[in-house]
Amino acid sequence: MENEEKQNLTIREKEVLEYAKNGLSNEEIANIIFVSKHTTKAHMSSIIKKLDAKNRTHAVHIATKIGII
């Protein structure tokens, strides 16, 4: 996947990634951004797919490495 495609994250997805980078759980993130835990999980699934990551930790690593967060 090309770098440009990886940077096609929404503002909300980038926000979720920032919180995940700081070690917050989906439930904690949901409480902070005023959405359901299910919505946060959906954001994280979308992030993982867009970054072609294996899991949320890998997604944070990729996003940090390419300068998204």
C-alpha positions as CSV (number, residue, x, y, z in Angstrom):
1,M,0.0,0.0,0.0
2,E,1.3,3.4,-0.9
3,N,2.1,6.1,1.7
4,E,-0.6,8.4,0.2
5,E,-3.3,5.8,0.8
6,K,-2.1,5.2,4.3
7,Q,-2.5,8.9,5.1
8,N,-6.1,8.9,4.0
9,L,-7.3,8.6,7.6
10,T,-10.2,10.8,8.8
11,I,-9.6,13.4,11.5
12,R,-11.5,11.1,14.0
13,E,-9.4,8.1,13.1
14,K,-6.2,10.1,13.7
15,E,-7.7,11.2,17.0
16,V,-8.4,7.6,18.0
17,L,-4.9,6.7,17.0
18,E,-3.4,9.4,19.2
19,Y,-5.3,8.1,22.2
20,A,-4.3,4.5,21.3
21,K,-0.7,5.6,21.1
22,N,-1.0,6.8,24.7
23,G,-2.2,3.4,25.8
24,L,-5.9,4.0,26.2
25,S,-8.4,1.2,25.7
26,N,-11.3,1.4,23.2
27,E,-13.6,2.0,26.1
28,E,-11.5,4.8,27.5
29,I,-11.3,6.4,24.1
30,A,-15.0,6.1,23.6
31,N,-15.7,7.9,26.9
32,I,-13.3,10.7,26.0
33,I,-14.7,11.3,22.5
34,F,-18.3,10.7,23.5
35,V,-19.1,7.7,21.3
36,S,-19.9,4.1,22.0
37,K,-17.2,1.5,22.5
38,H,-18.6,-0.2,19.3
39,T,-18.0,3.0,17.3
40,T,-14.4,3.2,18.7
41,K,-13.9,-0.4,17.7
42,A,-15.2,0.4,14.2
43,H,-12.8,3.3,13.9
44,M,-9.9,1.1,15.0
45,S,-10.9,-1.6,12.5
46,S,-10.9,1.0,9.7
47,I,-7.5,2.3,10.8
48,I,-6.0,-1.2,10.8
49,K,-7.4,-1.9,7.4
50,K,-6.2,1.4,5.9
51,L,-2.7,1.0,7.3
52,D,-2.6,-2.6,6.4
53,A,-1.7,-3.3,10.0
54,K,-1.9,-6.6,12.0
55,N,-3.4,-5.1,15.1
56,R,-3.8,-1.7,16.9
57,T,-0.2,-1.7,18.2
58,H,1.1,-2.3,14.7
59,A,-1.2,0.5,13.4
60,V,0.2,2.9,16.0
61,H,3.7,1.9,15.0
62,I,3.0,2.4,11.3
63,A,1.3,5.8,11.8
64,T,4.1,7.0,14.0
65,K,6.7,5.8,11.5
66,I,5.2,7.6,8.5
67,G,4.3,10.7,10.4
68,I,0.5,10.5,10.6
69,I,0.6,10.9,14.4
